[in-house]
Amino acid sequence: MNIEEQLNIIENQDGLSHTLGMQFISTPEPDTLIAKMAVDDRNKQPFGFLAGGASLALAENLAGIGSMGACPGKMAMGINVSGNHVKAMPYGGTVTAYGKLVHKGRTLHVWHIDVKNDDDELISTVQVTNYVVDVPTK
């Protein structure tokens, strides 16, 4: 999925993806997307591991950008995020989120995202449902 237009929209914005250090990567397949995030002081919990909420935030942001890439000119809002954390991710590594659009309706998109560590081991698996609507006029 080519997301260059969406990256131009969010690149210079303050927001959660910027604050947590997320990077979004286009893929050749139309219904897939990748994002990366270093595990550092911005997204760790007190014991030095990636915070579960940061994994969910990565997945929800990936799905939002993916839905906007699938429907240019629309905006996507996450209305449900559900995840399971299956392995701890220590400080200092990088997680990679692999997203796949599994349902593309007119107003609802469902994404499946696997978050993996540097060794390609599953850290979290997440499902995101987005509500896709027209961008409001000012």
JOUR-V992577 format. One record per helix or strand. SS is the DSSP state (A for helix, B for strand). FROM is the first residue (numbers start at 1). LEN is the number of residues. If there is no record, write none. Layout:
SS/FROM/LEN
SS/FROM/LEN
This chain:
A/4/7
A/16/5
B/22/4
B/32/7
B/44/1
B/49/2
A/52/19
B/74/12
B/90/1
B/94/11
B/108/9
B/122/13
